[in-house]
């Protein structure tokens, strides 16, 4: 795989699989590119919620807006420049705040393959 950089304009956002919420994801790198990780962007509309058990280790970087991530044992609030780590097997609830949120993510291994 060659050296690359990405911007949100490089991905096509699609509704997060398995939800009707206004939460969208777009992979810039995934299993189709031959690397071991998935890299992409997420867009959360205001006040949207996603609850799921993590099928992969997931690192989410908040680029704009605010969100909270709750799991058994506690919760965190995150805003621009902050990173949230969600380990494989952990059940989490991600809640976008009033302004919504734009995030970048890195997962290991590929999240789409792990969910199938």
Backbone as a ProteinNet text record, in pm:
[ID]
protein_1_A
[PRIMARY]
XXXXXXXXXXXXXXXXXXXXXXXXXXXXXXXXXXXXXXXXXXXXXXXXXXXXXXXXXXXXXXXXXXXXXXXXXXXXXXXXXXXXXXXXXXXXXXXXXXXXXXXXXXXXXXXXXXXX
[TERTIARY]
84.5	0	89.3	52.5	134.6	95.3	181.9	155.8	39.8	-57.4	-173.9	-221.1	-293.9	-365.8	-510.3	-600.2	-742.3	-811.4	-922.6	-1012.4	-1153.7	-1244.4	-1383.9	-1441.8	-1396.9	-1446.3	-1405.5	-1309.5	-1261.9	-1349.3	-1445.1	-1527.4	-1673.3	-1743.7	-1888.5	-1950.7	-2024.7	-2087.8	-2215	-2234.8	-2356.1	-2408.3	-2537.5	-2597.4	-2528.1	-2500.4	-2437.9	-2522.2	-2460.5	-2537.5	-2613	-2737.6	-2818	-2888.2	-2888.6	-2955.4	-3034.8	-3136.9	-3214.5	-3173.6	-3081.1	-3036	-2964.8	-2958.8	-2889.6	-2740.1	-2678.8	-2536.9	-2478.5	-2374.1	-2318.6	-2169.4	-2120.8	-1979.3	-1930.5	-1801.6	-1738.7	-1594.7	-1560	-1424.4	-1335.1	-1217.3	-1115.8	-1022.2	-996.3	-914.1	-986.3	-994.2	-1053.5	-997.3	-1064.3	-1014.1	-988.9	-1056.6	-1038.9	-902.7	-835.4	-708.3	-586.8	-608.1	-499.8	-430.7	-469.6	-408.2	-477.4	-421.2	-478.4	-583.7	-606.1	-696.3	-798.4	-903.7	-999.5	-981.7	-980.4	-971	-1088	-1158.7	-1270.7	-1321.4	-1436.9	-1503.4	-1643.8	-1692.1	-1829.6	-1894.7	-2022.1	-2098.1	-2223	-2237.2	-2351.2	-2437.4	-2563.9	-2657.1	-2683.6	-2734.6	-2761.4	-2848.7	-2808.7	-2887	-2913.7	-2827.2	-2843.4	-2767.7	-2819.1	-2762.1	-2738.7	-2624.1	-2590.1	-2544.2	-2605.7	-2563	-2523.7	-2403.1	-2359.1	-2245	-2227.8	-2113.2	-2002.4	-1887.3	-1777.9	-1727	-1731.1	-1683.2	-1532.7	-1474.4	-1331.4	-1282.1	-1151.1	-1095.6	-1112.8	-1166.9	-1202.8	-1146.3	-1079.4	-1030	-1107.1	-1174.3	-1254.6	-1195.1	-1164.7	-1110.2	-1220.4	-1255.1	-1358.9	-1294.7	-1347.3	-1296.1	-1373.6	-1504.7	-1588.9	-1712.4	-1777	-1894.6	-1856	-1955.4	-1934.2	-2017.6	-1966.9	-2043.4	-2001	-2083.4	-2047.2	-2046.2	-1961.8	-1955.9	-1969.5	-2071.2	-2096.8	-2083.4	-2032.3	-2020.3	-2029.1	-2042.7	-2043.1	-1917.1	-1933.5	-1818.7	-1791.6	-1867.8	-1847.2	-1877.2	-1852.7	-1874.2	-1772.2	-1753.1	-1663.8	-1734.2	-1700.7	-1743.9	-1623.1	-1644	-1532.3	-1570.2	-1473.8	-1490.8	-1372.1	-1362.7	-1259.3	-1118.4	-1047	-910.4	-897.7	-1009.4	-1003.7	-1029	-972.3	-975.6	-1044.7	-1131.8	-1199.2	-1160.4	-1113.7	-1081.3	-1193	-1245.5	-1352	-1302.4	-1272.7	-1215.2	-1316.8	-1263.6	-1343.4	-1417.9	-1546.1	-1628.9	-1704.1	-1668.5	-1733.6	-1864	-1971.4	-2099.8	-2098.1	-2114.4	-2106.3	-2230.6	-2259.2	-2363.1	-2296.1	-2303.5	-2247.1	-2362.9	-2356.1	-2463.5	-2404.7	-2450.8	-2409.3	-2483.7	-2418.6	-2479.5	-2556.9	-2604.6	-2694	-2635.4	-2502.9	-2440.7	-2400.9	-2424.4	-2380.1	-2229.3	-2171.2	-2026.5	-1974.9	-1851.6	-1776.6	-1657.7	-1636.7	-1528.6	-1443.9	-1325.8	-1243.7	-1224.9	-1207.4	-1189.8	-1084.3	-1026.2	-934	-978.4	-998.5	-1036.4	-938.4	-924.2	-847.3	-924.5	-949.3	-931.8	-1042.1	-1080.1	-1180.7	-1319.4	-1386.6	-1515.7	-1624.7	-1628.4	-1736.2	-1727	-1607.4	-1587.2	-1626.5	-1590	-1619.1	-1769.1	-1845.6	-1989.7	-2069.2	-2011.7	-2085.1	-2094
-116.9	0	123.5	223.9	343.9	448.8	545.8	659.1	740.3	774.4	849.3	943.6	1048.2	1132.1	1139.7	1170.3	1168.3	1291.4	1327	1431.3	1374.9	1436.6	1389.2	1383.7	1471.7	1473.5	1348.2	1271.9	1151.9	1029.3	1038	921.5	947.2	838.6	844.4	798.5	887.1	853.1	773.9	667.9	586.2	566.3	545.7	524.1	405.9	420.8	314.1	187.6	76.9	-47.4	-88.1	-129.9	-181	-75.6	50.3	154.8	247.8	306.9	408.7	549.8	557.7	687.4	765.8	895.1	983.7	984.3	866.9	847.2	781.7	843.2	799.3	773	673.9	638.7	627.8	650.4	633.5	590.1	475.4	424.2	483.8	530.2	574.1	458.3	372.6	253	139.7	25.3	-92.2	-218	-330.5	-458.6	-461	-377.7	-373.5	-317.7	-249.6	-184.4	-265	-378.6	-467.3	-438.8	-333.5	-304.7	-378.3	-376	-449.1	-371.6	-243.1	-157.7	-91.1	-40	44.6	186.5	283.1	425.4	494.5	581.2	649.3	766	814.8	929.5	890.7	952.9	936.4	1072.3	1080.6	1204.6	1171.2	1235.6	1216.2	1340.6	1325.8	1438.3	1473.2	1592.2	1631.8	1530.5	1502.5	1420.4	1277.6	1223.3	1085.4	990.6	867.6	768.3	636.8	576	444.4	357.5	239.7	143.6	15.8	-33	-158.4	-219.3	-348.6	-417.8	-412.6	-363.1	-342.1	-475.7	-490.2	-611.7	-605.8	-487	-463.2	-361.2	-346.4	-234.7	-109.6	-3	118.2	240.9	325	453.4	560.4	649.7	755.9	891.1	974.4	1107	1207.6	1292.8	1392.7	1511.2	1542	1652.9	1781.5	1768.2	1883.5	1833.3	1923.5	1887	1819.6	1756	1688.4	1561.5	1463.1	1341.2	1279.3	1186.7	1109.7	963.1	887.9	744.1	682	598.1	533.5	382.6	319.6	173.9	134.8	5.8	-40	11.7	76.8	128.8	276	342.1	485.7	541.6	671.8	739.6	852.1	894.1	1005.8	1101.2	1227.9	1331.1	1364.6	1387.3	1419	1530.2	1617.2	1727.2	1733.3	1838.7	1849.2	1823.6	1736.2	1703.8	1592.7	1541.6	1435.4	1298.9	1196	1060.1	968.7	880.6	781	642.6	557.1	419	328.8	244.8	150.7	9.7	-69.2	-201.8	-303.1	-397	-506.8	-576.1	-606.5	-676.7	-585.9	-458.2	-363.2	-314.2	-313.7	-257.9	-109.2	-25.9	119.2	186.7	303.5	391.7	523.6	562	687.8	784.1	900.2	1000	1131.6	1177.4	1308.7	1416.5	1524.7	1638.1	1724.9	1839.2	1926	1968.1	1982.7	2027.9	1913.9	1787.7	1674.6	1659.8	1575.2	1554.4	1497.8	1536.2	1476.1	1406.8	1279.9	1202.5	1137.9	1097.4	1008.2	882.3	768.9	645	556.4	472.8	367.7	242.8	133.1	8.2	-102.6	-196.9	-316.8	-434.8	-537.1	-539.9	-459.8	-496.9	-423.2	-440.6	-327.8	-335.2	-399.1	-369.8	-423.9	-575.5	-629.5	-774.5	-838.5	-776.3	-830.8	-833.1	-739.9	-733.9	-832.7	-884.9	-974.9	-1114.3
0	0	0	-77.2	-87.9	15.8	35.3	124.1	67.7	152	107.2	216.6	178	273.7	227.1	321.7	291.1	348.4	285.7	333.9	327.4	400.4	401.8	260	171.8	34.1	-44.1	6.8	-61.6	-38	52.6	84.5	50.4	29	10.9	142	206	333.5	308.6	386.7	380.3	520.5	532	664.2	732.3	861.2	937.4	924.7	883.3	865	991.6	972	1081.9	1165.8	1121.9	1199.4	1108.9	1165.2	1094.6	1138.1	1232.1	1283.5	1174	1191.2	1097.3	1132.4	1115.3	1141.7	1017.1	962.8	835.3	847.2	771.7	771.5	627.4	610.8	479.9	498.1	443.5	455.7	346.5	386.2	291.4	258	358.1	342.2	412.3	346.3	409.2	345.5	365.3	318	166.9	92.4	-52.8	-92.9	-0.6	-31.8	13.7	79.9	116.4	247.8	318.8	447.7	560.2	681.3	794.2	873.2	841.3	918.9	828.5	891.6	822	874.5	782.4	815.8	747.6	820.1	757.2	839.1	797.3	859.8	902.6	1008.6	1054.2	1072	1037.6	1057.4	1137.2	1252.9	1342.2	1337	1298.4	1302.7	1449.4	1476.9	1615.6	1690	1813.7	1906.9	1860.2	1777.7	1731.2	1823.9	1835.3	1925.8	1852.8	1882.3	1827.9	1943.7	1959.3	2060.5	1989.4	2018.9	1959.8	2040	2021.3	2078.7	1975.2	2016.4	1923	1868.8	1736.2	1670.6	1646.9	1661.8	1639.3	1740.5	1751.5	1827.9	1743.7	1802.8	1728.9	1799.2	1722.7	1771.2	1695.8	1768.7	1708.1	1747.9	1647.6	1670	1637	1731.4	1708	1635.2	1517.2	1437.4	1462	1478.8	1512.2	1585	1659.9	1737.9	1868.1	1929.4	2057.7	2060.5	2134.2	2157.5	2288.8	2336.3	2455.6	2416.5	2487.7	2468.6	2607	2623.6	2752.1	2736.5	2841.1	2847.8	2994.4	3019.8	3158.4	3225.9	3337.2	3409	3389.2	3300.7	3288.5	3151	3139.2	3011.4	2997.2	2872.6	2842.8	2747.7	2759.2	2664.6	2579.4	2450.2	2362.6	2265.3	2241.5	2147.1	2052.5	1973	1871.3	1925.4	1856	1892.4	1994.1	2044.8	2145.5	2080.2	2142.9	2089.9	2190.5	2139.1	2222.6	2170.5	2260.7	2226.2	2276.2	2186.9	2220.6	2189.1	2293.2	2269.7	2216.4	2141	2087.3	2201.3	2177.6	2275.7	2371	2379.5	2471.7	2409.2	2485.8	2439.9	2472.3	2369.8	2386.6	2331.7	2386.7	2333.2	2300.8	2173.8	2126.9	2105.7	2168.4	2161.1	2113.2	1995.6	1946.5	2024.2	2052	2121.4	2022.8	2069.6	1992.2	1857	1850	1725.9	1632.5	1674.6	1594.4	1605	1521.5	1526.8	1394.8	1363.8	1254.6	1318.3	1283.3	1342.2	1233	1270.5	1188.8	1272.6	1208	1283.9	1220.3	1304.9	1264	1338.3	1265.9	1331.2	1294.2	1386.2	1359.3	1416.1	1338.5	1193.3	1126	1005.8	928.5	989.8	1021.1	1089.2	1004.1	874.4	791.7	784.2	765.9	760.4	893	1003.9	1137.7	1167.9	1110.3	1137.2	1054	947.8	857.4	912.7
[MASK]
++++++++++++++++++++++++++++++++++++++++++++++++++++++++++++++++++++++++++++++++++++++++++++++++++++++++++++++++++++

